[in-house]
Amino acid sequence: MKIFKYSWLISLIGFFALTNCSEDYLVRPPEDSLTDVDFYKTDEEVMAATAPLYSRMWFDYNDKASFSIGDLRSGILMAPWNSREFGAFNANGDNSEVIAAWNAFFTVIQQSNLAIRNINTYATADVSDEVKQMAIAEARFMRACAYRNLVLAWGAVPIITDNIEIMNSTDTKRNTISSIWEFLTSEMRAVITDLPEEPYATGRITKYSAEGMLARFYLSRAGVESAGGVRNEMYLDSARYYAQDVIQNSGKSLLDDYRSLFLYNYDNNNESLFELQWVYSTAWGPSNSVPAYLAYSSDIGNGDGWGGAYGASWYIISQYEGINQVGTTGDTIQGATLDTRLYNTFMLPGAHYPEITQDYTADDGTVGQRECIYPNNTSDASFACTKKYIVGKAGDVGGEASSQHYPNNTYMLRLAEIYLIYAEATLGNDEQSSDATALEYVNIIRRRAGLSNLPNEEGDGDKTYFTFDDVFKQRTLEFAMESMFMYDLSNIFSYDKAKALSILNNQDRGLFAIYPDVYPNPNSWKFVKTSWHTERSVTATEGNFYLPIPTADLGAMPSLTEDPVDYYAASN
């Protein structure tokens, strides 16, 4: 069934297995682009030309850079020994994941630019206008998504819409952050009318994918175009408008159970608005490699499972309701939570995961397999390793997995975020809002996670209003380990630098031990900070908030060190 669903994607696996991307990512067109004049002669071939934009072009970002930037750098994920530069906010331009993400985003941009050029140049009269417009809209959508991640992670970057035109240029300049966001909202508005309301094929984007992304873009632009820390009301209104249209008219709905979101057979479910489409293949690139790096052990892997030294940070564990401070020193928190997002984002000792097969050794020395029960490490330093996106052994996914090759998709946008965008845009610059619709959207997210509505201060009823912190906390918990949090902090940084830096600099990122009250099948857990581990915080500043441009690109294009220019002024 999986192969049938993604036949439009699998048709290109062989092609991309035989080619390599250029190493000159910023300017030179990628070598694995479809440029043959004979290729673009049918609707199917034109749509096949944009298929790699759903997977292969994002691979180097998705591989390790995604969680390194989105979760490790932001303080959701703790890694005291691995990827230390990211966790310590001192990654330089030679860092492998800095390079991988930068190159991947510009590869998406290059491939999108070439798809647009080639379709306009080579598509024959047999290609319908509808398909031609749809494919070009897909390419513009993907290009905008790549630029969104670039501007939030790096700040000012160069906007490139035609790599052929600038192949021999040595004077490419960065563009201002505000003009990049103007470009992004303009692009996403333009593609809405050329995308269908129903997907061309399972997993393809629609008009509502673009509207949801536009709501996200306008929320960001409202902060970028702030004045004195006051976000731009016009763009907040636009974010709210597009979010509401998606909610009311897309036909999308939240899955009933948060757990289901990350089960293998729920790819392209009715909550999803845009996913990277991975398929099982022995080729390097079409499959999802993330489970290999984040699964806690080979016990639940396929000759991989190298994530034993990555785990939930103290900061994120302390955000869950029901896990509270014990004593006055701040060294111990304890409890359990009704919030199902914890157990389906991170693994806690004694928790059961029936969808994952685990190798284990019984007390009598017998080696066998069972449903996964997360081990109990009784030392003074243990890890709540990642559960989200971990799908287990090959047998758990119909045989479609092997070392570093997994078939499960990656969410890029889902309806839960649209609910929270609506709420945040409605709140705007106010301290609180009593808007009934927006409040209900926040509560819908909470109830789906197993919680009650927002409680009032007295604890005897529901809250009748909500605040920014209410929305922000739900975003933090809902999308932990979905490579989102650093981008959320970047949005705050655009209009309130002190607040974004304060969140980062007040996180505890140090080691701790986890003690279940009983094992297995615990009722609660105690979390105790490891006394000998003193590297518990970072020092984020305005100077190191954004990632550095890779050293190689600075050497090849020194103009990237110059002050950024307005894209629209520079284009005139």
Helices and strands as residue ranges (DSSP letters): H 2-5, H 7-10, H 13-17, H 43-50, G 51-54, G 56-58, H 59-60, I 61-65, H 66-67, I 68-72, E 77-78, H 84-87, H 96-122, H 129-154, H 177-192, H 207-224, H 233-249, G 258-262, G 264-266, E 272-276, H 290-294, G 298-300, E 311-312, H 314-317, E 323-325, E 332-335, H 340-343, E 352-361, E 367-373, G 394-397, E 410-414, H 415-427, E 432-433, H 436-448, E 466-467, H 468-478, H 485-493, H 497-505, E 512-516, E 525-529, H 551-556, G 558-561, H 567-571
